[in-house]
């Protein structure tokens, strides 16, 4: 007899698990979140920050689907910054540093207030299968919990092994036991597992830092919230410190490199290339100008400091020596040493678009277990897996996200089509349709879907529908009025003297025209909703490029069957990034359609390849 019975069981209360459990419950499934400890739900294992380039898009998309991460980040953010502010809206990255304790508290509140969601503490040790179908989860203390769908989100815990110098400790995270049984079950089910690693820096006592001897980084004056539902950011915003490694830092690290777990051969797993340890930076990228370090306070009432940029697996005595060679940190006290962690992951090419394991019924995987790195990547997968697990248990149609509708779709397609050779993280360059997949229009792209699927709260639905109506009215009002170049001149606007009438929408597409200018010509336009004005300005600005993107996609579609000869050299094509060239050489596409399917391939890159193929004749 089972001890309990649910439609969906989510194992793990990290970033993937919280979104999975919330999405499953919102989709109408009776859901259990089974995790080691209720008080670690929503823990940020490494850096106290949410968002960034590419990652910020994922958070906006999670929010548009009424997920939790954006709202929780808004409630706990203490240093909001819009990255790439000077570049186009398509590549801007909302980011906030979070108060670690507040983040956890608000996430736990969100979970405990979700109806249909139960939290239980326990170590999921094994899966009970009936042939290829999941039937139940067994905990280490012998409880049996039945469910037709199980979502596993165990992060870095699967056979986790912490390294500090040559010391090794089996752990899922500093001070927490690893998860062993599930890895054995995966192996018994014939799943291919691999080994990856990641690392974290020492945590510092902020009272021992000489803040007056280092630079500062301020928060934005006008913090931009992640969530469509957040009116304004109310937390006090803080400044971070900025300092750099010195020649002495580099000398100490080079002299002791063989004592680093990574360089002594202790660690076999591959680490994240885009988030390298300080050892890696010095060995691989040299040490001419020093490496920048951000000193990020971990909370409003916490004087622990996270030194972003010096993750390490060197022994503690070397960590102390090199950290104290950094300006401002000469007398610093270390509260927790940096460490590296190795863990098992499941090769994600064994999953389908729902993040379900192919060939099995009812087993879904999400988060770091699929070879990704980062809270946002984990959370976005959790939402997809939890939603589909619920729909599978409730016999509803699966939901598939595509590369054309979301970064979520890009990430899932990358993972299940190409797998990972190193921890996968999101970048805007991975999205070939990034002009249309912007952070600012995530709600328009995805909230209608959330409404259709019934996972959206009434409050969001009401607010979204009002916004959508304001956008529609605003767009119509802009298209309804027009003027000739001569009429424009009388308002101080200089246009091509071609006699063509231009609508207010056409004028808004120009970088030198703002709503303020239009309001002087057509005062009625001042009545357009303020939020809709911002969105319409961006939309109009992109309309020309989007038309071009559409026509270039159409050109490429016409040429999809064009063959790429085996001796064709991608290296010779100027304008192709090194990353794309490496991928093209690895996957050796036989035609344009196959090249188009390569992760991170853009319409512009395909157009370049086509031009060179045509030149060759
Ligand atoms: P986690 O957040 O790890 O959550 C896993 C949850 O599952 C935990 O609550 C755990 O208690 C629970 N659990 C595990 N096994 C079981 C079980 N058998 N039964 C019940 N509950 C279980 N990301 C970056 O982007 N950049 C970095 O530099 C970076 N460095 C990192 C360094 C370290 C040392 C660590 C540990 C992580 C680092 N990360 C980094 C990764 C980031 O923490 C993860 O990507 C993210 O937390 C993954 O989310 P998740 O939900 O998949 O798993």
Boltz pocket constraint, residues with backbone or C-beta under 6 A from the ligand:
constraints:
  - pocket:
      binder: B
      contacts: [[A, 11], [A, 12], [A, 13], [A, 14], [A, 15], [A, 16], [A, 17], [A, 34], [A, 35], [A, 36], [A, 37], [A, 40], [A, 41], [A, 43], [A, 44], [A, 45], [A, 46], [A, 47], [A, 122], [A, 123], [A, 124], [A, 125], [A, 153], [A, 154], [A, 155], [A, 156], [A, 157], [A, 158], [A, 172], [A, 173], [A, 178], [A, 179], [A, 180], [A, 182], [A, 198], [A, 199], [A, 200], [A, 275], [A, 311], [A, 339], [A, 340], [A, 341], [A, 366], [A, 367], [A, 368], [A, 369], [A, 372], [A, 373], [A, 374], [A, 375], [A, 378], [A, 379]]
      max_distance: 6.0
